[in-house]
Amino acid sequence: MTRRWSWAIAALVTALALGLAGIGVAWAIYGTHRLRIPAVPFARRLLEHKFYFDEAYDWVFYRPAVFVARSWSRFIERPLIAGSIDVVAGSTRRAGGTVSHTQTGLVRSYVLAVAFGVAVLVLVFLSVR
């Protein structure tokens, strides 16, 4: 048997023995009521707080993630992304307001604008030639 397999078998046997011991203790305490739950305040508090895993997770992962997200929102998203969208929207709104004055609803003014545009194109093509 190789050394690796001996460690695996030892770990398997240890895990199985500890699991069975835990089942036995739980059965003796809750099943037959032969054993009393020991009153150790520190251990009770530690187990009630689940080894303080939630508190540690909060400090190690959650709070830094919230800090980074709020920082990105404050310093990058609002000024760069939302700001650029506001500039584009404002420019489009102003351009639309400016162009809206050229729409009169009169066909003769539209024909005059098209004729003027064609005349400019003809002059450009003739002068380039």
C-alpha positions, 0 to 999 in steps of 0.5 A: 500500500502506498503512503498516499492511500494510508493517509486516505484510509486514516482520514476516512476512519477518523471521519467515520469514527468522529461522525459515529461518536457525534451520533452517539452523543446526540442520541445519549443527550436527546434520545435517552436523556441520560446525559445533560448538556454541559453549561459552558457559556463560552462554548454555548455562545460560540455555537449559537453564533456558528463559530462567528462565521457570519460576522467574519464573512460580513467583515471580510467579504460583504463590507469591502464589496459594498465599499467598492460598489459605492465608491465605483458608483460615486466616482465612476458611474455617476460622473462618467457614465451618467454624466456622458448620457446627460451630455448626449441627451442634452445635445440631442434635445437642443439640436432637436429644438433648433431643427424644429424651427425649420419645420413649418408644415409648408410644402413650398418651403420644403421644396425650396430647401431641397432645390437649394440643396441640389443647387449647392451639390451641382455647384460643388460637383462643377467646381471640383471637375 
